[in-house]
Amino acid sequence: MNKSILILHPNKWVTEDILMQLTGLSSSAIKTARKKSWFEGREYRHYSADCNPKDNSPIMYNRFAVDEWVERQNMAVPRGNNG
């Protein structure tokens, strides 16, 4: 049986499903980052066929900007011993 292998190289702007596959971020982590940390036009942007998206239009993510955001994360703060 012959099998074909298709290798895809993602674009700069990707859907949430592809972003999750590339980064390991969960859907809820992406939503939280979008609301608290990311800027529209840098890490994400809404899009529409007429180039006039609304705030409820689908969203694409800049995978390179998201990678930079991950790189800027501070080191984890130790929780300490509360016992």
N, C-alpha and C positions, 0 to 999 in steps of 0.2 A: 504494500500500500504506500503510495506517495503522499507525503505530507508537505504542505507549504508552510513556511515560517515567515511571518510578516513582522518586521521590526519598525516601530513607529518612533519618531523623535518628536516630542511635544513642542508646540509653539511656545513663544514667550507668554501668551495669554491662554489659560486653560480653564476648563470647567472645574467645579468643586470636586467631582468624582476623580478627575485626573490629578488634581492637586493632592487629594487624600492619598492616592497611590504613590505619588512622587515623594511626598514629605512624611507620610505616616500620621499627619494631623487628622484628628477626628472631625466629623461634621460640626459637633458642638464647639470644639476648640476653634475652628475656623470662624464660626458665627460669633463667638465671644471676642476673638481678635479683631474681627471686622467692626464690631460695635465699640471696642475699648482702645484699640491700638493702631489699627490700619487706617490709611487715608484713601479716600476715593480718588482714583487717578494714579495712585502709586502702587498699592498692593492689590487693589481691586477696582473694577468699574462695571457699571451697568451698561447694557448694550441693547439696541433694537435695530430692526431692519431699516428704519427711516433715519437712523443716526440721531434720534431725539429720544433717548431712553427716559423712562420715569423711574421713580424710586422703587417701584415694584417690578421693574424689568429684570430679566435674567442677569446673572453676574458672571464675569470672567475674572480670573486671578492672574496676576503677574508672578509667575513662579520664581523668577530671579529676585524680585523685591521681597517675596516671602522668605526665600533663603537668607537674604540679608537681615531680615527681621529676626530670624532664628539666631543668626550669628551675633546680633546685638544683645541677646538675652544675658542678663546678669547671672552669675553663678548662683546656685541654689543656696538659700539661707538654711543653716542647720536648725532643726526643730528643737533641739535641746532634749534634756531628759526631764520629763514631767512626772516621773514615777518615784 
